[in-house]
Amino acid sequence: MSHVHVIGAGLAGLSAAIALTQAGHRVSLHEGGPAAGGRCRSYFDRALGCRIDNGNHLILSGNRAAMGYLDIIGARHLLGGPGVAMFPFLDIGTGERWTVSPDPGPVPWWVFRRETRVPGTKLLEYAQLLRLRGAGDTPVSEALDRRSELYRKLLEPLAVAALNTPPDAALARLLDTVVKETLMRGGRACVPLYPRVGLSETFIDPALAWLAARGGVLHVARRTTALRIADGKVAGFETTDGLIPVAPGEAVVLAVPAWIASGLLPWLTVPDAFEAIVNLHYSVDARPAGDAGQAGFLGLIGGLAEWIFIKPGIVSITISAANRLVDRSAEDLAAAVWQEMRVALDLPEPMPKVRVVKERRATFAATAAQEIRRPPARTPLSNLVLAGDWTSTGLPGTIEGAIRSGRAAADQLRLP
Ligand SMILES: Cc1cc2nc3c(=O)[nH]c(=O)nc-3n(C[C@H](O)[C@H](O)[C@H](O)COP(=O)(O)OP(=O)(O)OC[C@H]3O[C@@H](n4cnc5c(N)ncnc54)[C@H](O)[C@@H]3O)c2cc1C
């Protein structure tokens, strides 16, 4: 049994801590922020007078590492959603509404029937998904047929949501991995899932309780400022609480964001371009009828807003690949998106209280240039491994990627 220090208590750090605890090691988590969770967290918002998530997070039932993580910490039942694969959409320009409902099994019968296909699409258009295979370094918009109706009404919104990068730069290879693990496996792997209450209540607090029950310790507001390296090993790390020594036989998982990791390890190559996600939380009770009501969310085509999540008392909007928007004022964005919400959900004036959250470095930009900068978990230092959605997981920056990275880091540690 060894003692392992995990620096950073986001999903990657928590996932590593859980894997190491399962392997029989003792874990201490050292988190720089006031609470665990990182980019996947909930907090009380004074302006709205309620708890909100930093941003809407959606996973799919085919995200096997995320599901495994939730099963271990006993939190799968805290996810909600329609219970079947369904993705309702509205074209805000034309008013057209449709729902994509893949069949449960791997044979995509829905593609063969005109009534279940995306309206206006032809059977042959679906074959373009096969072109993602072997797409190499091609961007999504070149690998797929960007003039097709299927691209506009389904593939582009899916790609932007999954890769958080404009499709003319986003790496088709990363989309291929996501599609292979979800859409290509059929509806059973595409059931949309999101927290019934909050991100922290679902993904973070149960993990901390699980770890605490097994001797894990979490230190918050303990920011690591430097690593002390001697004889090819980490011998200690300096924190805002003082020096934490790393004894012989102990190890460290560095599970901080890419830009923090490269500050602590200047020789490390990491992604250095990022994409923002903007979320707008309106304090309003919307109860849409039909598929949006059943799913609890709605995809929007042709507007600023991309995904609308409908929760009791709150309507939350996600806009991904949002570097183009981060310099627009919150007031301006809130007013523009509110007009779309009124149409989409049939809401009355005036605009309710709103909180605009701009996560400027929400994920690394999923481009070819960034992909080659993603390091493996193992480092030249024998007792240090890396974890984070930005390490070389083969996935874009997602919950699934972060959780897999934590397990990969734990696997790579050579511990007595
Ligand atoms: C708005 C938004 C929406 C998203 N939507 C989705 C979605 O719908 N589906 C999906 O799958 N993914 C989504 N993601 C991505 C997902 O949230 C991330 O991939 C995941 O949370 C990353 O986890 P991580 O542990 O790798 O990094 P982080 O969460 O960044 O964790 C790093 C931790 O290290 C801590 N830290 C930083 N510096 C130090 C230091 N010096 N010392 C100690 N600790 C430090 C941080 O405080 C943080 O807790 C979204 C992200 C955002 C921002």
The ligand as an SDF file (V2000), in Angstrom:
LIG
                    3D

 53 58  0  0  0  0  0  0  0  0999 V2000
  -19.4460   25.0910  -19.4020 C   0  0  0  0  0  0  0  0  0  0  0  0
  -18.9820   23.6870  -19.6550 C   0  0  0  0  0  0  0  0  0  0  0  0
  -19.8460   22.7690  -20.2130 C   0  0  0  0  0  0  0  0  0  0  0  0
  -19.4210   21.4610  -20.4560 C   0  0  0  0  0  0  0  0  0  0  0  0
  -20.3060   20.5650  -20.9470 N   0  0  0  0  0  0  0  0  0  0  0  0
  -19.9470   19.2580  -21.0480 C   0  0  0  0  0  0  0  0  0  0  0  0
  -20.9030   18.2870  -21.4380 C   0  0  0  0  0  0  0  0  0  0  0  0
  -22.0670   18.5970  -21.7160 O   0  0  0  0  0  0  0  0  0  0  0  0
  -20.5000   16.9660  -21.4950 N   0  0  0  0  0  0  0  0  0  0  0  0
  -19.2320   16.5940  -21.1900 C   0  0  0  0  0  0  0  0  0  0  0  0
  -18.9430   15.3850  -21.2430 O   0  0  0  0  0  0  0  0  0  0  0  0
  -18.3000   17.5100  -20.8410 N   0  0  0  0  0  0  0  0  0  0  0  0
  -18.6270   18.8330  -20.7490 C   0  0  0  0  0  0  0  0  0  0  0  0
  -17.6990   19.7570  -20.3450 N   0  0  0  0  0  0  0  0  0  0  0  0
  -16.2990   19.3350  -20.1250 C   0  0  0  0  0  0  0  0  0  0  0  0
  -16.0550   18.7710  -18.7190 C   0  0  0  0  0  0  0  0  0  0  0  0
  -16.5700   19.6310  -17.7390 O   0  0  0  0  0  0  0  0  0  0  0  0
  -14.5550   18.6340  -18.5260 C   0  0  0  0  0  0  0  0  0  0  0  0
  -14.0080   17.8410  -19.5400 O   0  0  0  0  0  0  0  0  0  0  0  0
  -14.1730   18.0160  -17.1790 C   0  0  0  0  0  0  0  0  0  0  0  0
  -14.8970   18.5820  -16.1110 O   0  0  0  0  0  0  0  0  0  0  0  0
  -12.6750   18.2280  -16.9770 C   0  0  0  0  0  0  0  0  0  0  0  0
  -12.2610   17.6250  -15.7690 O   0  0  0  0  0  0  0  0  0  0  0  0
  -10.7130   17.6690  -15.3700 P   0  0  0  0  0  0  0  0  0  0  0  0
  -10.6040   17.0230  -14.0400 O   0  0  0  0  0  0  0  0  0  0  0  0
   -9.8930   17.1680  -16.4900 O   0  0  0  0  0  0  0  0  0  0  0  0
  -10.3400   19.2220  -15.2370 O   0  0  0  0  0  0  0  0  0  0  0  0
  -10.8500   20.3140  -14.1870 P   0  0  0  0  0  0  0  0  0  0  0  0
  -12.2870   20.1640  -13.9360 O   0  0  0  0  0  0  0  0  0  0  0  0
  -10.3780   21.6400  -14.7150 O   0  0  0  0  0  0  0  0  0  0  0  0
  -10.0880   19.9570  -12.8270 O   0  0  0  0  0  0  0  0  0  0  0  0
   -8.8490   20.4890  -12.4700 C   0  0  0  0  0  0  0  0  0  0  0  0
   -8.8610   20.7940  -10.9810 C   0  0  0  0  0  0  0  0  0  0  0  0
   -7.5700   21.2790  -10.6030 O   0  0  0  0  0  0  0  0  0  0  0  0
   -7.7420   22.3660   -9.7190 C   0  0  0  0  0  0  0  0  0  0  0  0
   -6.5250   23.1980   -9.7520 N   0  0  0  0  0  0  0  0  0  0  0  0
   -6.1570   24.1120  -10.6770 C   0  0  0  0  0  0  0  0  0  0  0  0
   -4.9590   24.6420  -10.3550 N   0  0  0  0  0  0  0  0  0  0  0  0
   -4.5590   24.0330   -9.2210 C   0  0  0  0  0  0  0  0  0  0  0  0
   -3.3980   24.1390   -8.4150 C   0  0  0  0  0  0  0  0  0  0  0  0
   -2.3830   24.9800   -8.7270 N   0  0  0  0  0  0  0  0  0  0  0  0
   -3.3070   23.3820   -7.2980 N   0  0  0  0  0  0  0  0  0  0  0  0
   -4.3120   22.5050   -6.9680 C   0  0  0  0  0  0  0  0  0  0  0  0
   -5.4410   22.3720   -7.7010 N   0  0  0  0  0  0  0  0  0  0  0  0
   -5.5480   23.1120   -8.8140 C   0  0  0  0  0  0  0  0  0  0  0  0
   -8.9740   23.0650  -10.2690 C   0  0  0  0  0  0  0  0  0  0  0  0
   -9.5390   23.9420   -9.2900 O   0  0  0  0  0  0  0  0  0  0  0  0
   -9.8680   21.8800  -10.6180 C   0  0  0  0  0  0  0  0  0  0  0  0
  -10.6480   21.4720   -9.5280 O   0  0  0  0  0  0  0  0  0  0  0  0
  -18.0880   21.0860  -20.1440 C   0  0  0  0  0  0  0  0  0  0  0  0
  -17.2080   22.0200  -19.6040 C   0  0  0  0  0  0  0  0  0  0  0  0
  -17.6410   23.3040  -19.3520 C   0  0  0  0  0  0  0  0  0  0  0  0
  -16.6870   24.2910  -18.7550 C   0  0  0  0  0  0  0  0  0  0  0  0
  1  2  1  0
  2  3  1  0
  2 52  2  0
  3  4  2  0
  4  5  1  0
  4 50  1  0
  5  6  2  0
  6  7  1  0
  6 13  1  0
  7  8  2  0
  7  9  1  0
  9 10  1  0
 10 11  2  0
 10 12  1  0
 12 13  2  0
 13 14  1  0
 14 15  1  0
 14 50  1  0
 15 16  1  0
 16 17  1  0
 16 18  1  0
 18 19  1  0
 18 20  1  0
 20 21  1  0
 20 22  1  0
 22 23  1  0
 23 24  1  0
 24 25  2  0
 24 26  1  0
 24 27  1  0
 27 28  1  0
 28 29  2  0
 28 30  1  0
 28 31  1  0
 31 32  1  0
 32 33  1  0
 33 34  1  0
 33 48  1  0
 34 35  1  0
 35 36  1  0
 35 46  1  0
 36 37  1  0
 36 45  1  0
 37 38  2  0
 38 39  1  0
 39 40  1  0
 39 45  2  0
 40 41  1  0
 40 42  2  0
 42 43  1  0
 43 44  2  0
 44 45  1  0
 46 47  1  0
 46 48  1  0
 48 49  1  0
 50 51  2  0
 51 52  1  0
 52 53  1  0
M  END
$$$$
